[in-house]
């Protein structure tokens, strides 16, 4: 694994991180903005 190129896996990791962060943000925002019961 060391000494080899990462190819497209670096971009794939960045896309996964950004996607999961966006989903977490939207989910927490929806939970925070809902009306208390």
C-alpha positions in Angstrom: 0.0 0.0 0.0 2.9 2.4 0.7 4.6 3.9 -2.3 1.7 3.4 -4.7 -0.6 6.1 -6.2 -4.0 6.7 -4.7 -5.7 7.1 -8.1 -9.3 8.2 -7.7 -9.6 6.9 -4.1 -8.5 10.2 -2.7 -11.3 12.1 -4.4 -13.7 9.3 -3.5 -12.8 9.7 0.2 -13.3 13.5 0.0 -16.7 13.0 -1.6 -17.7 10.5 1.1 -16.6 12.9 3.8 -18.4 15.9 2.3 -21.5 13.8 1.7 -21.7 12.4 5.2 -21.0 15.8 6.7 -23.8 17.3 4.7 -26.3 14.6 5.6 -25.4 14.9 9.3 -25.8 18.7 9.1 -29.2 18.4 7.4 -30.4 15.7 9.8 -29.3 17.7 12.9 -30.9 20.9 11.6 -34.2 19.1 10.9 -34.2 17.7 14.5 -33.3 21.1 16.0 -35.9 23.1 14.0 -38.9 20.8 14.7 -41.6 21.9 17.1 -41.3 20.7 20.7 -44.2 18.4 21.7 
